[in-house]
Amino acid sequence: MEKTTLSRIGKQALELHHAYLIIGEHTAVLADVLAFLQEVVKAEVRGNPDMHISRFDNFSVDDARRLRTLAGQKAFGPRKIFVLSFSRATSESQNALLKLLEDPFSNTHFFILVPSSDTVLPTLRSRLFIIDEAPRSASNKEARSFIDASIPERLELVKTLATSVSEGETDKQSVITLVSGIELVLWEEKGKKKIPISVFDDIALCRKYLSDQSASIKMLLEHLALVLPASGR
């Protein structure tokens, strides 16, 4: 992100926009944003009472209210900075966040990190300076690998992915993106291969249930692993 995003954010701290939406893989984007804040803005990212870094799986209305309370508190230094990331957010929570950004506190800046632009409502996106760092073809490559794998290999991939999500190394949005990538790859091939329409029904149901907070990622993906067309290898 150093050669692209930093130049778009601004080389001087005084050029900071009030709020940014940065789209990309969480770990990489967060590291680059923190490096930017430390190296360019000259803000301490650790032990700084004006620096607030939070990660949410599902950003709620209560989270938005707490954020507003923190933003309204008096700063200890020249500016307050909020770095928050989430994989999902309800319409209500995003509207609450929108109200905060429509009536911003002075010298307060927000960096909102999400895996996909679809995570954020258009009304909220309109208030943000958008920087898209998401690789365009990564999800399709992962989907292709999943489709081409044998059933035992798919089940092993599912086990690894489910464990990664449960341990917080990967977020659920990455799983939803993978499922959408599988759908796209198979749809593009349906003219060349006889793919039953029921397969697409299963994919759509899987994606729908993945949005449920209590859904079992492992069970849903294992079902897909079994119903997807067999590898042609």
Residue pairs with C-beta under 8 A, 6 or more apart in sequence:
1 24
1 28
1 29
1 32
1 33
1 36
1 133
2 32
2 35
4 133
5 22
5 32
5 36
5 131
5 133
6 32
6 36
6 40
8 131
9 15
9 16
9 17
9 20
9 36
9 40
9 129
9 131
10 16
10 17
10 40
11 40
12 40
13 40
13 41
13 42
16 41
16 79
16 109
17 109
17 129
18 101
18 104
18 108
18 109
18 110
19 101
19 104
19 109
19 110
19 111
19 112
19 127
19 128
19 129
20 109
20 110
20 111
20 112
20 128
20 129
20 130
20 131
21 112
21 114
21 117
21 120
21 125
21 128
21 129
21 130
21 131
22 29
22 33
22 111
22 112
22 113
22 114
22 131
22 133
23 29
23 113
23 114
23 115
23 116
23 117
23 130
23 131
23 132
23 133
23 134
24 113
24 115
24 132
24 133
24 134
24 135
25 115
25 133
25 134
25 135
26 55
26 85
26 113
26 115
26 171
28 133
29 85
29 113
29 133
30 53
30 83
30 85
30 113
33 83
33 111
33 113
34 45
34 53
34 83
37 43
37 45
37 51
37 81
37 83
38 44
38 45
41 81
43 50
43 51
43 79
43 81
44 51
45 51
45 53
48 77
49 76
50 75
50 76
50 77
50 79
50 80
50 81
51 80
51 81
51 83
52 70
52 80
52 81
52 82
52 83
52 84
53 83
53 84
54 63
54 67
54 82
54 83
54 84
54 85
55 84
55 85
55 86
56 63
56 84
56 85
56 86
56 87
56 89
57 86
57 87
57 88
57 171
57 172
57 213
58 86
58 87
58 88
58 89
58 90
58 213
59 84
59 86
59 88
59 89
59 90
59 93
59 94
59 97
60 89
60 90
60 93
61 90
61 92
61 93
61 96
63 93
64 93
64 94
64 96
64 97
64 100
65 96
67 82
67 84
67 97
67 100
68 96
68 99
68 100
70 80
70 82
71 80
71 82
71 100
71 105
71 108
72 105
75 107
75 108
78 107
79 107
79 108
79 109
80 105
80 107
80 108
80 109
81 108
81 109
81 110
81 111
82 108
82 109
82 110
82 111
83 111
83 113
84 110
84 111
84 112
84 113
85 112
85 113
85 114
86 112
86 113
86 114
86 119
87 114
87 115
87 119
87 171
87 172
87 173
87 174
88 119
88 172
88 173
88 211
89 97
89 119
89 120
91 121
94 120
94 121
94 123
94 124
95 121
95 123
95 124
97 124
98 121
98 123
98 124
98 127
101 110
101 124
101 127
101 128
102 127
112 120
112 128
114 120
114 173
115 134
115 171
115 173
115 174
115 177
116 134
116 173
116 177
117 125
117 130
117 132
119 173
120 128
139 177
139 178
139 180
139 181
140 181
140 184
140 185
142 178
142 181
143 178
143 181
143 182
143 184
143 185
144 185
145 157
146 154
146 157
146 178
146 182
146 225
146 228
147 182
147 185
147 186
147 228
147 229
147 231
148 231
148 232
148 233
149 157
149 231
150 230
150 231
150 233
151 225
151 226
151 230
154 225
154 228
155 222
155 225
157 225
158 218
158 221
158 222
158 225
159 218
161 170
161 175
161 178
161 217
161 221
162 217
162 218
162 221
164 170
165 171
165 172
165 174
165 175
165 217
172 210
172 217
175 210
175 217
175 221
176 207
176 210
176 211
179 203
179 206
179 207
179 210
179 221
179 224
180 207
182 203
182 224
182 228
183 200
183 203
183 204
183 207
186 195
186 199
186 200
186 203
186 228
186 229
187 200
189 195
193 229
195 229
198 227
199 227
199 228
199 229
202 223
202 224
202 227
203 224
206 220
206 221
206 223
206 224
209 215
209 220
210 217
210 220
